[in-house]
Every structure is written in C-alpha cells, then in structure tokens.
Amino acid sequence: MGAVIGLLAVIIIAVIVVGLFLGTIVKTGINTVGPKITQTTLTVDTVDLSLLTGSATIKNLVVGNPAGYKVPNAISIGLTAVSVSPMSVLSDKIVVKSIRLESPEITFEGGLSGNNLSKLLDNVNGTAKNGGPESADKTAAASNQPGKKLEVDDLLITGAKVRGTLVLVGGREVTLPTLPLPDIHLADLGKGPEGITSAELTKEVLAQVTDETLKAVAKDATNLGKDAEKAVGAGVNKITTGIGGLLKKTTN
C-alpha cells in the first residue's frame, strides 16, 4: 500500500511539474505558429494551463496589423478562456469544448482602397488554402506528419469594441467613436471526423469579426453623413458605399 501511495504521489507531482512547463511550451507555440497564420506579429503574454481539468487561460493575445497600416496592432484580447477534453490531446484531433474571448479591442483602419481587417483575413485565407502553417515547416513536411486537427464545440466572443479611423476621399481622416459589436457565437466547428486546422479556425473567427466590424463602421459612417455632412463633404457617401462593397466581398 505504501508503494502505491508513493507511486501516486510521484505521478501527481509529475503532472503538476509538466503542467507548469506546458504553459510555457504552449505560449512558445502560439508565438511561433500564430505569425505564420496571420503573416503579421502575434504574441501572448502568459498561458496558464491545467492538465487535470483541461482548462487554460491566455492573457494579452495581440495580433499585429498587416504592413502598410499606421497603427501597430489590429486586435488585442486581454483574456481568453479555453476548455479542452484532456484525453483528446493524445489523439489526432483535439476536442476543444469551449473558447471564450473576453472584451477584444479591435482597431479599424481603412477607406475606399481597403482596410486592415480585410487584408488580415486575406492573409489567413491564403495560409488556410496552402494547407496551414504546417506546410511551411520543412521538418514536418519531411517527416510527412500532418499537424493536429481541431474540433471546437462552442466559441463565444463577447464585449468586443472597435476603434479606429476612416480615410475619406482626399486623404482626410475621421476618427471613429468607440463602437460596440454584438456577441459572436460559433458552434460545432470541425465536428466531422477530419476536424479543422488552426488556420481554418482562425479564418472562421476572423471572418465573423471582420464582418461585424464592417457593419458597425458602415452604420457609423452613415450616421456621420447625416449629422456632419458639411464637415466631411461628399466623401462620407462614397466611403459608405465602399464599405458596403467590402461587406459583400467578405460575406460571399
């Protein structure tokens, strides 16, 4: 009996020690793979993970803007809570029971010629079409080992807010007020046997965020045209039409 208790104690200690270091490993993985998906900077401050409960919290996830935009960051998420089926980590498909992104701060920058979020989505689409960031990894390609697939049963983005600028005709910039976004709820992503890649998951989420952001910006631009037509001139009508066109491209 004493030997059994001793063995259990060793196992528990091993799990705790692995858990402590695993957060650092996951953080390194996010900071390494993330930029390959978005083709921009992507960093997290800390990852706290519990193997026993399958829960994790990711603090301060920041996605950088594509090249050519003034503001350094496109999306900042203070806290992301993740719940994973622990045993699925050992299988070919990791089952994520829930993801909750709390109060993301989104920076919009753009006008008739395009915007940062649509460009970011184009980057992610390109990565997904090319088979994900794993295809760029020569070591993985040489060993013919595909990356882990995912299943996400429930994903919620809540409390998101948009700030930023509209660039009107002639280069005039209009600062947007803080615009709230409705909650975004996705379910049963990668539910089939093949699952989805990390790039495909990022694409699904970013497409929803971009869509809701463009709707909010277009609505505010319309209101701006009614309330301050003399201040900004005819550019407001053109920018609203342009954003409407972007919406169609994004949702199709």
Backbone hydrogen bonds, N-H to C=O, Kabsch-Sander energy under -0.5 kcal/mol:
donor,donor_aa,acceptor,acceptor_aa,energy
5,I,1,M,-2.5
6,G,2,G,-2.4
7,L,3,A,-2.3
8,L,4,V,-2.6
9,A,5,I,-2.3
10,V,6,G,-2.0
11,I,7,L,-2.3
12,I,8,L,-2.7
13,I,9,A,-2.5
14,A,10,V,-2.5
15,V,11,I,-2.5
16,I,12,I,-2.3
17,V,13,I,-2.7
18,V,14,A,-2.9
19,G,15,V,-2.6
20,L,16,I,-2.1
21,F,17,V,-1.8
22,L,18,V,-2.6
23,G,19,G,-1.3
24,T,20,L,-0.6
25,I,21,F,-1.9
26,V,22,L,-3.0
27,K,23,G,-2.4
28,T,24,T,-2.4
29,G,25,I,-2.2
30,I,26,V,-2.6
31,N,27,K,-2.6
32,T,28,T,-1.3
33,V,29,G,-3.3
34,G,30,I,-2.3
36,K,32,T,-0.5
36,K,33,V,-0.7
37,I,33,V,-1.3
37,I,34,G,-0.8
38,T,34,G,-2.3
39,Q,35,P,-2.0
43,T,62,V,-2.0
45,D,59,K,-2.2
46,T,59,K,-1.0
48,D,57,T,-2.5
49,L,47,V,-0.5
50,S,55,S,-2.8
51,L,49,L,-0.5
54,G,50,S,-1.7
55,S,50,S,-0.7
56,A,82,V,-2.5
57,T,48,D,-2.4
58,I,80,T,-2.8
59,K,46,T,-2.4
59,K,57,T,-0.5
60,N,78,G,-2.2
61,L,77,I,-2.5
62,V,43,T,-2.7
62,V,60,N,-0.6
63,V,75,I,-3.1
64,G,41,T,-3.3
64,G,62,V,-0.5
65,N,72,P,-2.8
69,Y,66,P,-1.1
74,A,63,V,-2.9
75,I,63,V,-1.7
76,S,105,E,-2.1
77,I,61,L,-3.0
78,G,76,S,-0.5
78,G,102,E,-0.5
79,L,102,E,-0.8
80,T,58,I,-2.2
81,A,100,R,-2.6
82,V,56,A,-3.1
83,S,98,S,-2.6
84,V,54,G,-4.1
85,S,95,V,-2.8
88,S,85,S,-1.3
89,V,85,S,-0.6
89,V,86,P,-1.3
90,L,87,M,-1.4
91,S,88,S,-1.6
94,I,149,K,-2.7
96,V,94,I,-0.7
96,V,151,E,-3.9
97,K,83,S,-1.8
97,K,95,V,-0.7
98,S,83,S,-1.6
99,I,154,D,-1.8
100,R,81,A,-2.7
101,L,156,L,-2.9
102,E,79,L,-2.7
102,E,100,R,-0.6
103,S,101,L,-0.5
103,S,158,T,-2.6
105,E,76,S,-3.1
106,I,104,P,-0.6
106,I,161,K,-3.1
107,T,74,A,-3.0
108,F,106,I,-0.6
108,F,163,R,-3.3
110,G,165,T,-1.5
111,G,114,G,-2.4
112,L,167,V,-0.6
114,G,111,G,-1.5
116,N,109,E,-2.0
119,K,115,N,-1.8
120,L,116,N,-2.3
121,L,117,L,-2.5
122,D,118,S,-2.2
123,N,119,K,-2.1
124,V,120,L,-2.1
125,N,121,L,-2.7
126,G,122,D,-2.3
127,T,123,N,-1.9
128,A,124,V,-2.7
129,K,125,N,-2.6
130,N,126,G,-1.4
131,G,128,A,-1.5
132,G,127,T,-2.8
135,S,132,G,-1.4
136,A,133,P,-1.1
137,D,134,E,-1.5
138,K,136,A,-0.9
141,A,137,D,-2.5
142,A,138,K,-2.4
143,S,139,T,-1.6
144,N,140,A,-0.7
144,N,141,A,-0.7
145,Q,140,A,-1.7
149,K,92,D,-2.1
150,L,196,I,-2.8
151,E,94,I,-2.1
152,V,189,L,-2.9
153,D,96,V,-2.7
153,D,151,E,-0.6
155,L,186,L,-2.9
156,L,99,I,-2.8
157,I,184,I,-2.8
158,T,101,L,-2.3
158,T,156,L,-0.5
161,K,104,P,-2.2
162,V,179,L,-2.9
163,R,106,I,-2.7
164,G,176,L,-0.5
165,T,108,F,-2.0
166,L,174,V,-2.7
167,V,110,G,-2.3
168,L,166,L,-0.7
168,L,172,R,-4.0
171,G,168,L,-2.0
174,V,166,L,-2.8
176,L,164,G,-2.9
179,L,162,V,-2.8
181,L,160,A,-2.5
184,I,157,I,-2.4
185,H,183,D,-0.5
186,L,155,L,-2.8
188,D,153,D,-1.5
189,L,152,V,-2.5
191,K,188,D,-1.0
195,G,192,G,-1.0
196,I,150,L,-1.9
201,L,197,T,-2.2
202,T,198,S,-2.3
203,K,199,A,-2.3
204,E,200,E,-2.2
205,V,201,L,-2.3
206,L,202,T,-2.9
207,A,203,K,-2.2
208,Q,204,E,-1.5
209,V,205,V,-2.3
210,T,206,L,-2.9
211,D,207,A,-2.3
212,E,208,Q,-2.4
213,T,209,V,-2.2
214,L,210,T,-2.6
215,K,211,D,-1.9
216,A,212,E,-2.1
217,V,213,T,-2.7
218,A,214,L,-2.6
219,K,215,K,-2.2
220,D,216,A,-2.1
221,A,217,V,-2.5
222,T,218,A,-1.9
223,N,219,K,-2.1
224,L,220,D,-2.6
225,G,221,A,-1.9
226,K,222,T,-1.5
227,D,223,N,-2.5
228,A,224,L,-2.6
232,V,228,A,-1.6
233,G,229,E,-2.3
235,G,232,V,-0.7
236,V,233,G,-1.3
237,N,234,A,-0.5
238,K,234,A,-1.4
239,I,235,G,-2.8
240,T,236,V,-2.5
241,T,237,N,-2.0
242,G,238,K,-2.5
243,I,239,I,-2.5
244,G,240,T,-2.1
245,G,241,T,-1.9
246,L,242,G,-2.0
247,L,243,I,-2.4
248,K,244,G,-1.8
249,K,245,G,-1.9
250,T,246,L,-2.3
251,T,247,L,-2.5
252,N,248,K,-1.5
